Amino acid sequence: MIILALDTAGVDCAAALYDGGRDTMLGEASDMIGKGHAEHLMGIVDRVLEQAAIPLSTVDRIAVTIGPGSFTGIRVGIAAARGFALSLGIPAVGVTTLAVMAEAQRLKTPGRSVLAAMDAKRNEIYLQTFDADGEPLDEARAVAVEEAQAIASTFEGEITGSATPLLKPGTLGDHANHFPISIVARLGAAADLSSGKPKPLYLRGPDAKPQAGFAIARV
């Protein structure tokens, strides 16, 4: 099974082609762009197809990151995934960014449970815990920093993600949120198709709010 994986949920714009039958990455590309995923994504996909030297028609499944992450980026990735799936007549699956982060950490520290935690700003943290086999122990959610710190204080395992310094004061090193596209592809290959079409995982409302008092009267 050939998987086309897409990630636009963070600062990166990434794509990969993965052969699940042989557990082999056929091609992958990632550019740190911050914004502008919609304009950049198709070029990234073209680069990956060229690396793999296979046509798009050979893809059997699309996998895409669904959040939490950038509101706009998530919508771009999911729209692209659904578009590819519709045009090719194949399924598309969603992969959460917290699951990707947890799996990346689990590969570094096998046999350990993982708390994936993203700094959501506004005194909130997105978090979810996973067991040593990568299975979720609870639902992804947004909680206050104080509540997340209480959870982390009794958690016996590894903590990963941008909220790590908030949960483990004095922690050194780079704790930026990274969603390795190769892991997105592998999780997408193992995903259950019964979950349906990918849809955004928004754990809170958008930061942008409509201005009140500026509505134009209808005539």
N, C-alpha and C positions, 0 to 999 in steps of 0.2 A: 504494500500500500504506500503510495506516494502522498506526502503531506506538504501542502504549501502553508507555512506559518507566517503570520503577520503581527507586528507589534507597533502600535502608535500611541500607547497609553502613557508614555513618559516623554523624556527629552529625546529619546532615540526614535528613529524611523528604521525599522528592520524587517527583513523577510528571510525565509530559509526554505529549502526543499529537503525533505527527509524521507529516506526509504525505510519504512518501518519493518519490512520483511528482513532486511539485512542490517538493521540498526546502524545506518550509515547516513551522514549528512552529505548531501549531493552538492550543496551550495548555500552560502549565506552571506548577507551583507547588512551592515548597520552603520548609519550616519547619525551623529549627535547633532540635531538641528534645533531643538527647543520648540520651535513653532513651524508651521508650514507643512504639516504632514500630508495634507491633501494634494499639494503640488508635487511632493517628493516621492510618494509611495510607489507610483507606477514605475518610475525609473529604477527604484530599488528592486522591484519584482523582475523587471527586465534584466537587471544585472545578475540576479540569482539564476534565472532561466538560462542565461548565456553561460554561466559557470557550470551548471549541471549538464548543459548541452542536450536538453530535452524540451519538447514543446509543452505548452500549458495544458494541452488536451490530455496529457498523461497523468495529471494530478487526480487523485482519488478522494481527497478530503481537504478542506480548508480549516485551519485553526487560527484563532485570533484572541489577543488579550482583551478582556472586557472590563478591566478595572479591578479595584479603584485606581484612579489616576487622573489624567487630564480630561476634563469634560469633553472638550472639542476633539482631542486626539482619539479618545475612545470611540466617538461617533464616526470619525473618519475610518478607523480600522474595521469597525463592524459593518459599515455601509459597503466597504470594499469587499469584505469577506462574503457578505450576502450576495453582492453582485457577481463575484466569481462563481459562487455556488449555483446561482440561478442560471448563469450562462453555460456552465459546464454540466449542469444536471447532477451535481454531487452534493453531499452534506457539508455543512459548516458547523463547527463546535466552538464554544467559548472556553477560555482558560483564564482564571483569575490571576492577577499580578501577585497576590499574596501567596498563592500556591506555587508560582514560579520562583519567588524569592525563597520560600521554604525548601523547595526541592534543590535549589542551588546550594543552600546551606547544608542540607542533608547529605549531599554528595561530598562536601568538605569534612563533615563530622558524622560518618555513618553510625547508626545505632543510637542516635540521640533524637529526642523530640525537638521541635522547633516552634518558637513564637515569632511569627512574621509581623512586623510593626512598622507602619509608615507614618511619618509626621504629617498630619493633615492640616496643621496650622490651627489658628483660632482655638488653642488650648484643647485640641482633640487629636486622637491617634486612631488610625485604622489598624485593626489587628485581627489575627486568627491563629489558633494553635493547631499543630499537626503532630501525629505520633511518629515514632521512629521509622515507620514504613511509608510515611508521607500521607497518611489518611487524615482528613480533617477531624479534629476533636470537638469543634464548635463552629458556629456560623461567623462569617466575616462581619464585622461591625465597627462603628465609630463610637469611641468612648472618651470621656474626659481624661486628661493626662493623669490626674490623681488616681482614677480608677485603674488605668492601664498600669501605673506603677504598683498598685496593690496586687494586680494579677501577676506581674513580672516578679514580684518579691517572693512568691511561693512557687514559681514555675521552675521545674527541674529539667532544664534543657538549654538549648542554644537560643539566643535572641538575634534576629537579623533585621536589617532595614534602617531607614533614616531616623526612626524614633529610638534607636538603640541608646544613644547618649542620654536621652530623657529617661529611659528606664534603668540604665546602668550608669550612674554618674561616674565620671572619670574615665570612661571608655575612650580609647584612642583608636586612630585609624579612619579609613574611609568607610562611611556607612550610608553612602548614597543608595537610592533605590535602583537596582539593576534587574532587568528582566531578560536574561539570556535567551536569544531567539532559538537556540538549539533545544533548550528545555521547553519552551513553548511548543515546539514541534513534537517532542516526545510525549509531553502530556496530552497534546491534541490527538496523537495516535492512539492513546490509551483511553480517551474520553468516551463516556457513554452517550450514544446518539439519542437516547430517549429523553435527554435534557432539553431537546428542541433547538430551535435556531438561537444563535448567540444574541444576547441583549445586554445593554450596559449594566454594570454593577455600580450603581451610584449609592453610596452609603450616607449621603446627606444632600441637601438641595444645592443648587448652583450658587456661587458667590455673587454673581451679577443679579441684581434685582431691578424690576421695572420701576421707573420713576413715577411717583404718585403726583397727581395734580397737573399732569401735562397731557391728559387725554383730549383728543379733538372731538368735539361734539358732532354726533351724526345728524344729518339733515334729511 
